[in-house]
Amino acid sequence: MKKTITMLVSSLLVAGSLLSACSSTTSTSSPANSSTLATQPTDTAPAAKPVKDEPQTLRLNTEEPATLDPTFAEDATSGAVIRALYDGLTRLDEKGEAINSLAQDMKLSDDKLTYTFTLRDAKWTNGDPVTAHDFEFAWKYALDPKTGSPASYNYYSIKNAQAFTSGKAKAEDVGVKAIDDKTLQVTMEHPTPFFPTLVSFLPPVNKNVVLSNPKWANDPKTLVSNGPFKLDTWEHKNKLILVKNDTYWEKDVVKLARIEFSMISDTNTELSMFQNGDLDWAGGPISGLPVDAVVPLKQEGKLITKPKATSYYIRFNAERPPFTNVKIRKAFAYAINRQEIADNIGQAGQTPLMGITPITASLKPEGFFADNQQEEAKKLLAEGMAELGITKLPTITYLYNTSDRNKAIAETLQATWKNGLGVDVKLLNKETKVYLDDQEQGKFEITRSSWTADYNDSINFLQKFIEKYSSSNITRWHSPKYTELINQSYKEADPAKRNQILLMAETLLMEEMPLTGIFSDVNAWVQSDKVKGVRIDPLSKIDFKWAYKE
């Protein structure tokens, strides 16, 4: 989720997401094989500022999480904290491959349609046992149309999941069933090879806690979790502190006593704090670096970069004039000089993106159109305005969430559209939670977005745009043909044929242009030499479970 003096390397949204390879780890095998690591003492006292003399305190900077309720989380910051607070059936290793966590055992039927998970003994932070019933409740709760979860599509590969969300099936029809306290059975709509990866970020929630208090996830006193850490302090827009969870099933491998997140919006201040020893980490995936600092840090050999499965893109509101017209949407898209943005603002190896899926998951890496087509953009704008019967464009705003890199990109796009198309665009920046609310309510003409893969497959990006009115498709654009192609891809077992169907879908998306890519992103950060064991996978997910400080 940064400006002309900053270069962020995390993309906020979405869902969950985060870094790439960094320091050495304590283990690359299943967590169950890591239990010989020493246990560190837990310090639960809140700190008003970074504690320099606490040897097992990891200090980072981030922005305010939009939520700590796994049911509603989509942005990268929320995802990073939730990954520390909760445990799913699996977790991911540095390669992005699923390893057993709460699932002690996983079996797949011969027809590849039914997963049976056997759970190990585990507890919630309030002492309740974690059971298969918690998973069944959590997943059906996220799918319930009354809940309104923006991430319900993550479960659509489960039998009747999408039908339940759409009001065409009942909760009991969904293919998730707790056979008993320790056995969870999941039936799929179709073979889903990435499902073990997917469930790594679909943790359970405690049914009694959720139903007894709608705001249970907003306060350390009421938030109940089951992961390596628990929430100790959350001073909104100031700091967030996690401490080791002594009820965690594998507490012996957790070396960190606490993780302290500052919430400083200025990346220059963040980098200065790192250089002064007040932070152990600066930059991606859940914060940023000053744009002007990227090249010097690279020259000094201090910058760490890694490609990630993240698309940075912009979306048009297809229900607001003038973006009801496809030619005008294309005009704004074609006018952009993506290479210039990647080179001068990204500066860390970002790749211009003329599609929506990032390079790591792209079925057409060369893109669907040429970059920086100024003359074609002018022609399309004129034709689109003629089709709308207008000689002057209405007021156009560009909505983005506050960060230096986002601001730098917004200002560059504003200048591009002014100089290339003669169009005035007003910039509007808001804090992430308000920005996400405005997006969902359609309060924008153009808005910046980014998405980091939950699993490295183009479907994870393309499936977001099948429903006209949903928080995952805020463009308000809808194509029955596009939806049909995505649904067809779900049922296709042959990988080559499936990829061809998905390529047809993305081609249609780029022909209609309700959104347009800017670049395929990378992570960039600096870290203390003392920090070890932070797990970062190719999907940009960061995991602090095995982290420690020398």
Protein Blocks (a to p, Z undefined) as FASTA:
>chain_A
ZZfkbccfbdeehjacddddddddfbfcdfklmmmpccddddfbdcfbdcfklmkbccdd
ddddfbfcfklgcbfklmmmmmmmpccfbdcdfkopacdfkbmbdcddfkopaccddddd
dddfkopacdfklmmmmmmmmmpmklopaklmmmmmpghklmmmnopacfklpccdcfbl
mlccdddfbdcfklmmmmmmmccddfklmmmomklmmpfklmccfbfbdcfbdcehibcc
ddddfkbfklmlmmbfbdcddddfblklmmmmmmnopacbecjfkbccdfklmmmmmmno
paccddddddddddddfkbcfklpmklmmmmmmmpcfklmmmmmnonopacdfbfbdfkl
ccblnopbdehilklmmmmmmmmmmmnopabdcdddddddddfklmmmmmmmmmmmmmmn
opacddddddfklmmmmmmnopafbdcdddddfbdcfklmmmmmmpfbdcklmnopacfk
lmmmmmmmmmmmblklmmmmmmmmmmmmmmnopaccfbdcdddddddfkbghiacdfkop
acfklgccZZ
